Amino acid sequence: MEMLLRSAALLVSLVVHAFTLSFIVMGGWIIYVNSEFLFAWMVGMVLVSIGVLLLPRARRLPADAESVARSSAPELYRVTERVARAVGVRPPTTVALRDLTVTSEYLRMGRGSQVLVIGLPLWLVLSAKQRVALLAATYAEAHDDRSIVDGALSTLALWRESLLKGGAAPGRAAAHTQIRTELGMQGTPLGTYEGMGVIGQVLGKVLGLPVILLERTLIRLVQGGHSSAARQQLARAHRVATEAELAELAELVKDGRFLAPVQAAVLRGASVSEIRQSALARAEALVSHANGHNATPNLLTTDASAHIDEELRGHYACAIKGFGLIS
């Protein structure tokens, strides 16, 4: 049943995208067939513009994310690629770092570009096994069909906002009346501007009703297939990390208990190496209390993890200065 709901959501999303593309095709066809008429060009350009504006936008890299060159962090790129292949997703083309964000994301940026964004505060305190678990959990959330559905939802939201949230601009009616008086447009009935505005709002509500129904239908379909998607994510992540490791990582991120010791160490003036060693000691204590559960394949050794820390030392030094701003 959940698979059927996900398929239905994907089908509805494709219909939305096809409808958006139809504006561009129709506008281009009108211009091509009636190229000698100025009015046809105006209509065609309006339709093409609407289609282009409604096309889903490719995700952008967060403003505070800093891309890392492969030449400066080869070991980091190697482990991200190994884990990606083990999980079953395409390896990232770029790795970026964020100083004040705990979570990590795997973003599909369009044109075949995938960007792995790593939150440095959490990455700094994780052991080698925990880092693999973090990468596995981040990659497991990537969906090809999800980007199609998200794009359709954003298009429908834009339609809804455009059709239902419109209204008269402040002062526009008074300006219209003043222009009408100065130009001597005495033949124009009073209230024409307001009347046209009311007609536009009514038309927007009439056209907006199917958009609202379609948007709510798509949201319900997505929610109905959520359990199936969550199980698939967990299955992909289990190719690399155990359930205990993933649960431990989720708990660490959820309550943010790792952050207070790091912030206290920064206030004491501790170095990056001291903060890292303290974090590793706490991670080893957690593993010993959990009877030393083992990850599936060993995709990142302790030495390789330490090498990554050396590659990112400059980034760590800049990042810890702002750790106190994280809440």
Order of alpha helices (4+ residues) and beta strands (2+ residues): alpha-alpha-beta-alpha-beta-beta-beta-alpha-alpha-alpha-alpha-alpha-alpha-alpha-alpha-alpha-alpha-alpha
